[in-house]
Amino acid sequence: MQLGLVGLGKMGFNMRDRLRAHGHEVIGYDPRPEVTDVESLATLAGALQTPRVVWVMVPSGTVTRETITALATVLDAGDLVIDGGNSRFTEDKIHADLLAEHGIGYLDCGVSGGIWGLENGYGLMVGGSDEDVARVMPIFDALRPEGERADGFVHAGPVGAGHYSKMIHNGIEYGLMHAYAEGFELLEAEDLVTDVHGVLRAWTKGTVVRSWLLDLLVKALDEDPNFAEISGYTEDSGEGRWTVEEAINHAVPAPVISAALFARFASRQSDSPAMKAVSALRNQFGGHAVQRVSESG
């Protein structure tokens, strides 16, 4: 099958390679001349046979919006656009309606697998019509992991369902990662445990907490014991925030995901205003000692 792929970053580049390895013809476009196959979106559209299928794999937000708007001007009725980035699910109807004005179909696809997807395959969560999903199933089958389709692919519902599912997936990921991180710190804090790395590795087979994330934590320690070369500063890409907002909208308790998100916020504060206020209050009502700025340096 022939596919146009817009965005050849860390994931898009590997997806192109995986699809080609499975016998599909992929024509990629990226602003960077060293990785692109064509010079522009218009050139991409001209290189594809009609009816076209174009997969968009660019950063969420403005870049995705501008890309889809531009595609609406170079594609034709009967073509199909797939947004495989981490767009917010509320954007999907807007994009679908925009393309529908030109007779162009739309699917949203949450993609999980990161840089390991080239070798292991990608978990795919798709939103859209049955007809459009069936049309590009050969692409989905090439990208997903080997084995039963249902173990790595789901048609989650209508437009928006794919990105909603991926948003919740990433919110869960926040909580899982932070639980492992807290366990690591507790092990490090106890003098009785003399081989923290070994304990984590021993958990990777047979235990109820084994997972790919735990495997990656052990791998990270292999490469950088005690994380001497890495800062604790942690960004968030948006999905965790959106998950917490949805928990509020649906009145669903989500204390673990919320705490993991707020911990990322805390990681960016070299000196927390909130903790300064707590320290000041303890000093005011109880006369507890306060560490002055001059003393902490």
ABEGO torsion letter per residue (X at the ends): XBBBBBEBBAAAAAAAAAAAAAGBBBBBBBABAAABABABAAAAAAABBOBBBBBBBBBBEAAAAAAAAAAAAABBBGBBBBBABABBAAAAAAAAAAAAAAGBBBBBBBBBGEAAAAAAEBBBBBBEBAAAAAAAAAAAAAABBBEBAAAABBBAEBBGAAAAAAAAAAAAAAAAAAAAAAAAAAAAABAABABAAAAAAAAABGBAABBAAAAAAAAAAAABBGGAABBABBBBAGAAAAAAAAAAAAGBBBAAAAAAAAAAAAAABABBAAAAAAAAAAAAAAGBBBBBAAAAX
